[in-house]
């Protein structure tokens, strides 16, 4: 059975994420110079999403 054309989504939907994964946050903080290797990964400050 086929899907009605009005129910199809044109192309992929790209939604802006407002939460970063821990490794993404570490990468952002390394670029800013606020994180060094060996620092704690728990209790890190929030970072803005720049994508």
N, CA, C and O atoms as a CHARMM CRD file, in Angstrom:
* protein
*
  204
    1    1 UNK  N      0.83600  -1.17100   0.00000 PROA 1      0.00000
    2    1 UNK  CA     0.00000   0.00000   0.00000 PROA 1      0.00000
    3    1 UNK  C      0.88500   1.24000   0.00000 PROA 1      0.00000
    4    1 UNK  O      1.86600   1.30100   0.74100 PROA 1      0.00000
    5    2 UNK  N      0.55600   2.20300  -0.80400 PROA 2      0.00000
    6    2 UNK  CA     1.40100   3.39300  -0.89500 PROA 2      0.00000
    7    2 UNK  C      0.91400   4.47800   0.06800 PROA 2      0.00000
    8    2 UNK  O     -0.20700   4.44100   0.57400 PROA 2      0.00000
    9    3 UNK  N      1.80100   5.43800   0.29600 PROA 3      0.00000
   10    3 UNK  CA     1.49200   6.53700   1.19600 PROA 3      0.00000
   11    3 UNK  C      0.91900   7.70400   0.40700 PROA 3      0.00000
   12    3 UNK  O      1.38100   8.00100  -0.69500 PROA 3      0.00000
   13    4 UNK  N     -0.08500   8.36400   0.96900 PROA 4      0.00000
   14    4 UNK  CA    -0.70600   9.50900   0.31100 PROA 4      0.00000
   15    4 UNK  C      0.32600  10.63500   0.20000 PROA 4      0.00000
   16    4 UNK  O      1.06500  10.88400   1.15300 PROA 4      0.00000
   17    5 UNK  N      0.38800  11.32700  -0.95900 PROA 5      0.00000
   18    5 UNK  CA     1.39700  12.37100  -1.16600 PROA 5      0.00000
   19    5 UNK  C      1.36500  13.50400  -0.13400 PROA 5      0.00000
   20    5 UNK  O      2.40000  14.11700   0.12700 PROA 5      0.00000
   21    6 UNK  N      0.22000  13.79000   0.44600 PROA 6      0.00000
   22    6 UNK  CA     0.14700  14.87900   1.41500 PROA 6      0.00000
   23    6 UNK  C      0.79900  14.51700   2.74900 PROA 6      0.00000
   24    6 UNK  O      1.06300  15.39800   3.56700 PROA 6      0.00000
   25    7 UNK  N      1.05800  13.23100   2.97400 PROA 7      0.00000
   26    7 UNK  CA     1.66700  12.79500   4.22800 PROA 7      0.00000
   27    7 UNK  C      3.17600  12.65500   4.12700 PROA 7      0.00000
   28    7 UNK  O      3.84100  12.44500   5.14200 PROA 7      0.00000
   29    8 UNK  N      3.72000  12.76200   2.95200 PROA 8      0.00000
   30    8 UNK  CA     5.16300  12.61300   2.76600 PROA 8      0.00000
   31    8 UNK  C      5.88600  13.88000   3.19500 PROA 8      0.00000
   32    8 UNK  O      5.35800  14.98800   3.09700 PROA 8      0.00000
   33    9 UNK  N      7.09500  13.68400   3.66700 PROA 9      0.00000
   34    9 UNK  CA     7.93300  14.80100   4.08000 PROA 9      0.00000
   35    9 UNK  C      8.95400  15.04300   2.97800 PROA 9      0.00000
   36    9 UNK  O      9.65100  14.12000   2.55600 PROA 9      0.00000
   37   10 UNK  N      9.03900  16.27100   2.51700 PROA 10     0.00000
   38   10 UNK  CA     9.98400  16.59000   1.45600 PROA 10     0.00000
   39   10 UNK  C     11.39200  16.76300   1.98800 PROA 10     0.00000
   40   10 UNK  O     11.67000  17.73300   2.69300 PROA 10     0.00000
   41   11 UNK  N     12.26700  15.85900   1.67000 PROA 11     0.00000
   42   11 UNK  CA    13.65600  15.93300   2.12000 PROA 11     0.00000
   43   11 UNK  C     13.79500  15.56000   3.58100 PROA 11     0.00000
   44   11 UNK  O     12.83200  15.17700   4.24400 PROA 11     0.00000
   45   12 UNK  N     15.00400  15.68000   4.05800 PROA 12     0.00000
   46   12 UNK  CA    15.25900  15.35500   5.46000 PROA 12     0.00000
   47   12 UNK  C     14.97700  16.58100   6.32100 PROA 12     0.00000
   48   12 UNK  O     15.27100  17.71100   5.93100 PROA 12     0.00000
   49   13 UNK  N     14.41900  16.34600   7.46400 PROA 13     0.00000
   50   13 UNK  CA    14.18400  17.42400   8.41400 PROA 13     0.00000
   51   13 UNK  C     15.41900  17.54800   9.29300 PROA 13     0.00000
   52   13 UNK  O     15.82600  16.58300   9.94000 PROA 13     0.00000
   53   14 UNK  N     16.01200  18.72700   9.31600 PROA 14     0.00000
   54   14 UNK  CA    17.18300  18.97100  10.13900 PROA 14     0.00000
   55   14 UNK  C     16.75200  19.89100  11.26800 PROA 14     0.00000
   56   14 UNK  O     16.37700  21.04300  11.05100 PROA 14     0.00000
   57   15 UNK  N     16.81500  19.35500  12.46900 PROA 15     0.00000
   58   15 UNK  CA    16.38600  20.10900  13.63200 PROA 15     0.00000
   59   15 UNK  C     17.61500  20.58800  14.39200 PROA 15     0.00000
   60   15 UNK  O     18.56300  19.82800  14.59000 PROA 15     0.00000
   61   16 UNK  N     17.59900  21.84700  14.81800 PROA 16     0.00000
   62   16 UNK  CA    18.71600  22.39100  15.56400 PROA 16     0.00000
   63   16 UNK  C     18.69800  21.81100  16.97000 PROA 16     0.00000
   64   16 UNK  O     17.68400  21.87100  17.66600 PROA 16     0.00000
   65   17 UNK  N     19.82900  21.24900  17.38100 PROA 17     0.00000
   66   17 UNK  CA    19.93400  20.69000  18.72400 PROA 17     0.00000
   67   17 UNK  C     20.35500  21.78300  19.68500 PROA 17     0.00000
   68   17 UNK  O     21.17500  22.63200  19.33900 PROA 17     0.00000
   69   18 UNK  N     19.80100  21.77100  20.89000 PROA 18     0.00000
   70   18 UNK  CA    20.18500  22.76900  21.87900 PROA 18     0.00000
   71   18 UNK  C     20.94100  22.15600  23.04900 PROA 18     0.00000
   72   18 UNK  O     21.23000  22.84600  24.02700 PROA 18     0.00000
   73   19 UNK  N     21.26200  20.88100  22.96200 PROA 19     0.00000
   74   19 UNK  CA    22.02200  20.20600  24.00500 PROA 19     0.00000
   75   19 UNK  C     23.17600  19.47200  23.35300 PROA 19     0.00000
   76   19 UNK  O     22.99000  18.75900  22.36700 PROA 19     0.00000
   77   20 UNK  N     24.37000  19.64600  23.90400 PROA 20     0.00000
   78   20 UNK  CA    25.54900  18.97200  23.37200 PROA 20     0.00000
   79   20 UNK  C     25.84300  17.71500  24.16800 PROA 20     0.00000
   80   20 UNK  O     25.55800  17.64200  25.36300 PROA 20     0.00000
   81   21 UNK  N     26.40600  16.74200  23.50600 PROA 21     0.00000
   82   21 UNK  CA    26.90300  15.55700  24.19100 PROA 21     0.00000
   83   21 UNK  C     28.16200  15.95700  24.94700 PROA 21     0.00000
   84   21 UNK  O     28.74300  17.00700  24.67500 PROA 21     0.00000
   85   22 UNK  N     28.58500  15.13000  25.88900 PROA 22     0.00000
   86   22 UNK  CA    29.75500  15.46900  26.71400 PROA 22     0.00000
   87   22 UNK  C     31.00600  15.64900  25.86600 PROA 22     0.00000
   88   22 UNK  O     31.75800  16.60000  26.08200 PROA 22     0.00000
   89   23 UNK  N     31.24700  14.76100  24.90700 PROA 23     0.00000
   90   23 UNK  CA    32.45800  14.87900  24.09100 PROA 23     0.00000
   91   23 UNK  C     32.41800  16.12900  23.21900 PROA 23     0.00000
   92   23 UNK  O     33.46100  16.72000  22.94000 PROA 23     0.00000
   93   24 UNK  N     31.22000  16.54000  22.78500 PROA 24     0.00000
   94   24 UNK  CA    31.09900  17.77300  21.99700 PROA 24     0.00000
   95   24 UNK  C     31.39100  18.99300  22.87300 PROA 24     0.00000
   96   24 UNK  O     32.02800  19.95000  22.43300 PROA 24     0.00000
   97   25 UNK  N     30.91500  18.94100  24.11600 PROA 25     0.00000
   98   25 UNK  CA    31.16200  20.05100  25.03500 PROA 25     0.00000
   99   25 UNK  C     32.64700  20.17900  25.35600 PROA 25     0.00000
  100   25 UNK  O     33.17500  21.28600  25.46400 PROA 25     0.00000
  101   26 UNK  N     33.31800  19.03200  25.50700 PROA 26     0.00000
  102   26 UNK  CA    34.76200  19.04700  25.76900 PROA 26     0.00000
  103   26 UNK  C     35.49900  19.65100  24.58800 PROA 26     0.00000
  104   26 UNK  O     36.42800  20.43400  24.78200 PROA 26     0.00000
  105   27 UNK  N     35.10300  19.30200  23.35500 PROA 27     0.00000
  106   27 UNK  CA    35.73600  19.87900  22.17200 PROA 27     0.00000
  107   27 UNK  C     35.57900  21.39200  22.12900 PROA 27     0.00000
  108   27 UNK  O     36.53000  22.10500  21.81000 PROA 27     0.00000
  109   28 UNK  N     34.37900  21.89200  22.44900 PROA 28     0.00000
  110   28 UNK  CA    34.13200  23.33400  22.45200 PROA 28     0.00000
  111   28 UNK  C     34.98600  24.01800  23.51000 PROA 28     0.00000
  112   28 UNK  O     35.55000  25.08400  23.26800 PROA 28     0.00000
  113   29 UNK  N     35.07900  23.39500  24.69000 PROA 29     0.00000
  114   29 UNK  CA    35.85200  23.98800  25.78000 PROA 29     0.00000
  115   29 UNK  C     37.35100  23.95400  25.48800 PROA 29     0.00000
  116   29 UNK  O     38.07900  24.86300  25.88500 PROA 29     0.00000
  117   30 UNK  N     37.82100  22.90700  24.79300 PROA 30     0.00000
  118   30 UNK  CA    39.23900  22.84600  24.41700 PROA 30     0.00000
  119   30 UNK  C     39.58700  23.97500  23.45300 PROA 30     0.00000
  120   30 UNK  O     40.63800  24.60400  23.57400 PROA 30     0.00000
  121   31 UNK  N     38.68900  24.22900  22.49100 PROA 31     0.00000
  122   31 UNK  CA    38.93000  25.31400  21.53500 PROA 31     0.00000
  123   31 UNK  C     38.96400  26.67000  22.24000 PROA 31     0.00000
  124   31 UNK  O     39.71400  27.56300  21.84700 PROA 31     0.00000
  125   32 UNK  N     38.14200  26.81600  23.29000 PROA 32     0.00000
  126   32 UNK  CA    38.09000  28.07000  24.04500 PROA 32     0.00000
  127   32 UNK  C     39.22300  28.16400  25.05600 PROA 32     0.00000
  128   32 UNK  O     39.48900  29.24300  25.58700 PROA 32     0.00000
  129   33 UNK  N     39.89900  27.03900  25.33200 PROA 33     0.00000
  130   33 UNK  CA    41.00700  27.03400  26.27500 PROA 33     0.00000
  131   33 UNK  C     40.58300  26.90100  27.72400 PROA 33     0.00000
  132   33 UNK  O     41.38400  27.17800  28.61700 PROA 33     0.00000
  133   34 UNK  N     39.35700  26.48700  27.98900 PROA 34     0.00000
  134   34 UNK  CA    38.88100  26.35300  29.36400 PROA 34     0.00000
  135   34 UNK  C     38.92600  24.92000  29.86500 PROA 34     0.00000
  136   34 UNK  O     38.57100  24.67000  31.01700 PROA 34     0.00000
  137   35 UNK  N     39.34800  23.97900  29.04800 PROA 35     0.00000
  138   35 UNK  CA    39.43700  22.58200  29.45300 PROA 35     0.00000
  139   35 UNK  C     40.79200  22.03600  29.04200 PROA 35     0.00000
  140   35 UNK  O     41.23600  22.23200  27.91100 PROA 35     0.00000
  141   36 UNK  N     41.44700  21.34600  29.97400 PROA 36     0.00000
  142   36 UNK  CA    42.72700  20.70100  29.69000 PROA 36     0.00000
  143   36 UNK  C     42.56400  19.20600  29.89100 PROA 36     0.00000
  144   36 UNK  O     41.69900  18.77700  30.65500 PROA 36     0.00000
  145   37 UNK  N     43.37700  18.40900  29.22300 PROA 37     0.00000
  146   37 UNK  CA    43.32000  16.96200  29.39800 PROA 37     0.00000
  147   37 UNK  C     43.56100  16.62600  30.85800 PROA 37     0.00000
  148   37 UNK  O     44.47900  17.15900  31.48000 PROA 37     0.00000
  149   38 UNK  N     42.73700  15.74000  31.40500 PROA 38     0.00000
  150   38 UNK  CA    42.87100  15.33600  32.79000 PROA 38     0.00000
  151   38 UNK  C     41.89900  16.04200  33.72000 PROA 38     0.00000
  152   38 UNK  O     41.76000  15.64000  34.87500 PROA 38     0.00000
  153   39 UNK  N     41.22000  17.08700  33.24900 PROA 39     0.00000
  154   39 UNK  CA    40.21100  17.76900  34.06500 PROA 39     0.00000
  155   39 UNK  C     38.99700  16.86200  34.24100 PROA 39     0.00000
  156   39 UNK  O     38.80300  15.90800  33.48700 PROA 39     0.00000
  157   40 UNK  N     38.18100  17.17400  35.25300 PROA 40     0.00000
  158   40 UNK  CA    36.97600  16.38400  35.51000 PROA 40     0.00000
  159   40 UNK  C     35.98700  16.53700  34.35900 PROA 40     0.00000
  160   40 UNK  O     35.88000  17.60500  33.75600 PROA 40     0.00000
  161   41 UNK  N     35.26900  15.46100  34.06500 PROA 41     0.00000
  162   41 UNK  CA    34.24800  15.51500  33.01800 PROA 41     0.00000
  163   41 UNK  C     32.85800  15.67000  33.60400 PROA 41     0.00000
  164   41 UNK  O     31.89300  15.87900  32.86900 PROA 41     0.00000
  165   42 UNK  N     32.74700  15.56900  34.92100 PROA 42     0.00000
  166   42 UNK  CA    31.45500  15.75400  35.57300 PROA 42     0.00000
  167   42 UNK  C     31.37800  17.16300  36.13600 PROA 42     0.00000
  168   42 UNK  O     32.38000  17.69500  36.61500 PROA 42     0.00000
  169   43 UNK  N     30.20700  17.77000  36.08500 PROA 43     0.00000
  170   43 UNK  CA    30.02800  19.10800  36.62100 PROA 43     0.00000
  171   43 UNK  C     30.62800  20.19800  35.75700 PROA 43     0.00000
  172   43 UNK  O     30.98500  21.26300  36.25800 PROA 43     0.00000
  173   44 UNK  N     30.74200  19.94300  34.46700 PROA 44     0.00000
  174   44 UNK  CA    31.28900  20.94200  33.55900 PROA 44     0.00000
  175   44 UNK  C     30.26300  22.04900  33.33900 PROA 44     0.00000
  176   44 UNK  O     29.06100  21.81200  33.45800 PROA 44     0.00000
  177   45 UNK  N     30.72900  23.26000  33.01700 PROA 45     0.00000
  178   45 UNK  CA    29.77700  24.34500  32.74400 PROA 45     0.00000
  179   45 UNK  C     29.05600  24.12300  31.42100 PROA 45     0.00000
  180   45 UNK  O     29.53800  23.40500  30.54500 PROA 45     0.00000
  181   46 UNK  N     27.90400  24.74500  31.29500 PROA 46     0.00000
  182   46 UNK  CA    27.13500  24.66500  30.05400 PROA 46     0.00000
  183   46 UNK  C     27.85800  25.44600  28.97700 PROA 46     0.00000
  184   46 UNK  O     28.56800  26.40700  29.27100 PROA 46     0.00000
  185   47 UNK  N     27.68100  25.03700  27.72600 PROA 47     0.00000
  186   47 UNK  CA    28.27900  25.74500  26.60100 PROA 47     0.00000
  187   47 UNK  C     27.21200  26.03300  25.57600 PROA 47     0.00000
  188   47 UNK  O     26.22000  25.31000  25.48200 PROA 47     0.00000
  189   48 UNK  N     27.40900  27.08300  24.81000 PROA 48     0.00000
  190   48 UNK  CA    26.46800  27.44500  23.74900 PROA 48     0.00000
  191   48 UNK  C     26.69200  26.53100  22.55600 PROA 48     0.00000
  192   48 UNK  O     27.82400  26.13900  22.27000 PROA 48     0.00000
  193   49 UNK  N     25.62000  26.19500  21.86500 PROA 49     0.00000
  194   49 UNK  CA    25.69400  25.37000  20.65400 PROA 49     0.00000
  195   49 UNK  C     26.10000  26.26900  19.50200 PROA 49     0.00000
  196   49 UNK  O     25.40900  27.23600  19.18000 PROA 49     0.00000
  197   50 UNK  N     27.22800  25.94400  18.88300 PROA 50     0.00000
  198   50 UNK  CA    27.71400  26.71600  17.73000 PROA 50     0.00000
  199   50 UNK  C     27.83400  25.74600  16.56800 PROA 50     0.00000
  200   50 UNK  O     28.90600  25.19200  16.32500 PROA 50     0.00000
  201   51 UNK  N     26.73700  25.53900  15.84700 PROA 51     0.00000
  202   51 UNK  CA    26.74400  24.59700  14.72100 PROA 51     0.00000
  203   51 UNK  C     26.09900  25.21700  13.53300 PROA 51     0.00000
  204   51 UNK  O     26.00600  24.58400  12.48100 PROA 51     0.00000
